Amino acid sequence: MIAAYIDEFIMLCAGAWMTAVGLGYVELPVPPNQPWLANLVRQFKWTGPLLMLIAIVLGIAAPS
């Protein structure tokens, strides 16, 4: 039971970090020869909140 909540907490923290990076609050240095990495960072704008939403839904639906 506790392990499930730890998993959701880790997902929530990862989603918060991804959102912060995607919105530019946390700087992730992108080398100039890595355009795919810049594209990935732009995708964090929507994948971070989605991951946080999934973590919250799983936390609420977790069996007690």
N, C-alpha and C positions, 0 to 999 in steps of 0.2 A: 504494500500500500504506500509506504513512504517512498519507495523507489519510483513509483509512477509520478508522484508530485515533484520529485527531484528532476525527472526527465522533462516535465512541463516547465519547470523553473529555468532549466538550461535553454529550452526552446524559446522561452519568453526573453531571456537575456540576449540570445543570439538575434532574435527579431528586433529587439531594441537597438542593438549595435548596427545591424544591417540598415535599419531606418535612419539612424544617425549618419551613417556613411553615405547613404543614398541622397539624403537631403543636404549634405555638406557640413553638418555640425562637427563631424570627426573627419579629419583629412586622411585619406589613404593615398600615399604617393604612387602615381602611375608613371612608369618609365615611358619615354616618348616612343619607343619602338614596340609598345604593347597596346595596340588599339582595342584588342579584344577585352583587355582588363578594364579599360574605360567604359566599354559597353556593359560589362558585367556590373560595374559600380552603379551605372544608371538604372539597371534593373532592380537594384536594392530598394529603390523608392517604393515599389509596390510589393516586392517579395518579403520585405521586413514586416510591414503591417499584416500581411497575410499569415506569416509564420506566428506572429503574436496572437492573431485571432484563433488560429488552430490550437495553439497552446492553451488559451483560455477556455475554448470549447472542450478540449480534452480534460482539462482540470475540473470543469464543472460536471462533465459526464463520467468522470472516474468513479468506479464503485467504491463505496465507503466500507 
